[in-house]
Amino acid sequence: MAKGNFTKEAITRQVLNFFNENSTKPFNYKQVSAALGLKKSVMKERVVDALFDLEAAGKIQRVSAGKYKANMRRQTVTGVLDRESVAKKTYLIPDDGGERVWIAERSMGCALNGDKVEVVLFPRRKGKEQEGEVIEVLERKKTEFVGILEVKPTFAFLNIDKKQLTHDIFIPLEKLNGGKDGQRCVGRIVEWASKEKNPIGEIVAVLGDVGNNDAEMHAILAEFGLPYTYPQEVEDAANEISDVIDAEEIARRRDMRDVVTFTIDPRDAKDFDDALSIRKLESNLWEVGVHIADVTHYVTPDSIIDKEAYKRATSVYLVDRTVPMLPERLCNNICSLRPNEDKLAYSVIFQIDEFAEVKGYEICRTVINSNRRFTYEEAQEIIESQQTTVDGQQSENNTKTEEQYRDELLKLNELAQILRTKRFAKGAIAFDRVEVRFEIDEKGKPLSVYFKEAKESNMLIEEFMLLANRTVAAHIGKPKGVKGAKSKPKTFVYRVHDVPNPDKLENFSTFIKRFGYKLKTTGKNEAVSAAINNLLDQVAGKREQNLIETLAIRSMAKATYTTENIGHYGLAFDYYTHFTSPIRRYPDMMVHRLLTRYLFEEGHSVNKNEYEEYCEHSSDMEQLAASAERASIKYKQVEYMSERLGQVYDGVISGVTDWGIYVELNENKCEGMIPIRCLDDDYYEFDEKNYCIVGRHTGKRYQLGDELTVRIAKTDLVKKQLDFELV
């Protein structure tokens, strides 16, 4: 036993290990104490206590007076705890892939969602699911939590949002580390005995006062385990990278600086990671270049910058800020395809005819010089002015039609629209959802809410990025050589999207019937996709649009990164990857490096298992980043509505639970809840199957999609919660 490690928990663990290692023989407390080197009487007493506790837990069994041996009849299993968000039930997902095990709240001990644990199985009751109890936490998924510090004269607590942790963390005063009463802080659990109500911890970061914008945004990032600062040593390493491109490097690349090239990005963007070039070829073809920032030229494998980028895996986009994957010097300066500067790029150069058919392509490293930086709004104005002129109505801003590079932009848009039409004809699904955006002041306060919709300028960029991504994926993933011959492709990173779960799709189809819609759920993928697109067209502009689009997305599988290509259902591509955003996504950096290895270095295939781990990590971080983004939107929605208490709005029921009904406001898409306890005209019961609550006496129903008029009753910025009351 380690020196000084004589806590009750440590001794109990040592006693259990002793019995497991000597499972065939019985022992009394004296023999166990001697074997563990415990000579003092107080230590022997703890061994006795451990024996009683282990017997009560069924981990050892008494074979005679004072003698115990390992309980070989006890069946245990290890795995990861997974809490279902809707049903609020926790299950053990076994490591061996066996049947999941239900863990009741009373049987969780001090285990948390996501922890790796050992579970003892209970005798199975007929017709019931397998149940078990956590007996040991093997590995914590998360040890740091965000909360509000409450300091008392002799102790302190970090009060945690119960969605994160059901128990507050006890903080000894000597572990406050500068934290003050009422501040948002990050606490770390350092000890949690199985029978203790509260874990013991320490403050590891003070975020600031409650309500301070920076503190709240940092709290959201910390809640999801995402970084909110950039390590100085990584910044220093980036500052040492030269921004000078030497002549030798240019000589090794295809020089495209004389070809018309431009970027199209949001107006507040600084990291321009893609550019388009276009010129007419003699063969009645168009040469279209998709140029992507060559990040991996500057970021070498296993460097300090690369390790930090891998850890982050993605840039995070909150309402009022971007938390970049790469240091600012790289993402906004050296790598960014800024206008009128020579830049290194990784490019796919297409030869395309007037019907947007690809007649040939080349994947190569290039040097480019962007002629112009367009915002999406500027590009859209040129597209719309051309459309107005074609319709025979002269644009009021006719001078804009003389915009430099207008013809090139319009040609690219023409080709993009053809590509888009072909893609949907092959079964792509049109999830072009309205995005909520905020106009904020310099302190982060939301001043107004507006909606961002994808227009042709956005679609122009999207289509050529999709074309480049699927071309790169097919180039590596599609077997080459003699037709019909088997050829194993080299390990690669794919972006995949599985077909919808039939049960989820059928449930969705059943639900929308109450709105008068039908959905074909069987047949070929193209037919089902066409049916979904038709449905989305039907609901466009109607009150139930957002609800049905949300439920449609939920019926779909999640897109992920993997080395096992299964195609991308939503895009209707057999091969797809992410190649076009290496400034903000680590998988794109992996793709760039693999391309270099396979195309220019003639390298062997990389280790598949290793890259699958990289893919899983990237997928996980992507989900966390998306969750943080949604949380920041929710916070700003509550903050925005906090100044509108008492005001009345029309809305639609967007969710139904046994604790209340969620309503989305038509005017600004803010979502709040009417607590079921506030519906005092009847006793309402939750009907999960029919997505509604029903009054026990009156039969009155509140169901998904119903229109309601509500009043803003309460806002809680700490919980990011908005409460409504019926009008």
ABEGO torsion letter per residue (X at the ends): XBBGBABAAAAAAAAAAAAAABAABBBBAAAAAAAAGBABAAAAAAAAAAAAAAAAAGABBBABBGBBBBBAABBBBBEBBBBBAAAGBBBBBBAAGBBBBBBBAAAAEABBBGBBBBBBBBBBBBGBBBBBBBABBABBABABBBBBBBBBAABBBBBBBAAABABBBBBBAAAAGGBBBGBBBBBBBABBBAABABBBBBBABBAEBBGBAAAAAAAAAAAAGBBABBBAAAAAAAAABBABBBAAAAAABBBAAABBBBBBBBAABABBABBBBBBBBAAGBBBBBBBBBBAAAABBBGBAAAAAAAAAGBBBBBAABBBBABBAAAAABAABBBBGBBBBBBBBBBBBBAAGBBAEBBBBBBBBBBABBBBAAAAAAAAAAAAAAAAGBBBABAAAAABBGAAAAAAAAAAAAAAAAAAAAAGBBBBBBBBBBBBBBAAGBBABBBBBBBBAAAAAAAAAAAAAAAAAAAAAABBBEBBGBBBBBBBBBBBBBBBBBAAAAAAAAAAAAAAGBBBBABEBAAAAAAAAAAAAAAABGBAAAAAAAAAAAAABBBBBBBABBAEBAAAGBABBBBAABAAABAAAAAAAAAAAAAAAAGBBBBBAAAAAAAAAAAAAAAAAAAAAAAAAAAAAAAAAAAAABGBBBBBBBABBBAAEBBBBBAAAGBBBBBBAAABAABBBBBBAAAGBBBBAAAGBBBBBGBBBBBBBABBBAAAGBBBBBBX
